[in-house]
């Protein structure tokens, strides 16, 4: 009984892995076909896609950790360079 359940579970995992691979694999159409399909799209479609891509970039930039800019500001080191009065 346990072997049957284990075997079914492994088959399910294998099948799910194949499905994920199938649906996440990029299309292998050629460059010419891609260019032709983009050339036939309407201006509104291209503007909408551009807006979505810009939104994704905005979200991506929010998630990227940046170093703090004031650590490298040369004005902070002016006090260390000036001789005392």
C-alpha positions in Angstrom: 0.0 0.0 0.0 2.8 2.5 0.9 4.7 1.5 -2.2 1.7 2.3 -4.3 1.2 5.7 -2.8 4.9 6.5 -3.1 5.0 5.4 -6.7 1.9 7.5 -7.5 3.4 10.5 -5.7 6.7 10.2 -7.7 4.7 9.9 -11.0 2.7 13.0 -10.1 5.9 14.9 -9.3 7.5 13.8 -12.5 4.4 14.8 -14.5 4.2 18.2 -12.8 7.9 18.8 -13.6 7.3 18.0 -17.2 4.3 20.3 -17.4 6.2 23.2 -15.8 9.1 22.7 -18.2 6.7 22.6 -21.2 4.8 25.7 -20.2 7.8 27.8 -19.2 10.0 26.9 -22.2 10.3 29.8 -24.6 9.0 29.5 -28.1 11.6 28.5 -30.7 10.3 30.4 -33.6 12.8 32.1 -35.8 13.8 35.8 -35.8 12.0 36.4 -39.1 8.7 35.1 -37.7 9.1 37.2 -34.6 9.8 40.4 -36.5 6.8 39.8 -38.8 4.5 39.2 -35.9 5.6 42.4 -34.2 5.3 44.3 -37.5 1.6 43.4 -37.8 0.7 44.5 -34.3 -1.3 47.7 -33.8 0.1 50.8 -32.3 -2.2 50.5 -29.3 -0.9 46.9 -28.6 2.7 48.1 -28.7 1.9 51.1 -26.4 0.1 48.8 -23.9 3.0 46.3 -23.9 5.5 49.2 -23.5 3.5 50.4 -20.5 3.5 47.0 -18.9 7.2 46.6 -19.4 7.8 50.0 -17.9 5.7 49.1 -14.8 7.8 45.9 -14.4 11.0 47.9 -14.5 9.6 50.3 -11.9 8.8 47.4 -9.6 12.2 45.7 -10.2 14.0 48.9 -9.3 12.1 49.1 -6.1 13.3 45.6 -5.1 17.0 46.2 -5.8 19.0 47.2 -2.8 21.1 50.2 -3.4 24.2 51.4 -1.6 23.6 54.6 0.3 24.8 57.5 -1.9 25.9 59.8 1.0 28.7 57.4 2.0 30.6 58.3 -1.1 29.8 62.1 -1.1 33.1 64.0 -1.3 31.6 66.8 0.8 31.7 64.6 3.8 35.5 64.3 3.6 36.2 68.1 3.3 36.2 68.5 7.0 38.9 65.8 7.4 41.1 67.5 4.7 40.9 71.1 6.0 43.5 72.1 8.5 42.2 73.2 11.9 41.9 77.0 12.5 
